[in-house]
Amino acid sequence: MAETKRLKITWCKSQIGADEYQKRTLRALGLRRLHHTVIRPDNESVRGMINTGRHLVKVEEVTL
């Protein structure tokens, strides 16, 4: 069976002072509060969302 690549995204830094676009992107990723972690598929759209708020999150690759 093929291994599926996933990204483990953790919200590490406060969004105070961030642009409204960055705040909405964090919400769209499924992050609800500081130090919350979600697992998302590794694709271009998710990578683009991470790139928008890259200074606010920590990303790790996970294989399932």
Buried (B, 14 or more C-beta within 10 A) or exposed (E): EEEEEBBEBBBBEEBEEBEEEBBEBBEEBEBEEEEBBBEBEBEEEBEEBBEBBEEBBBBEEEEE
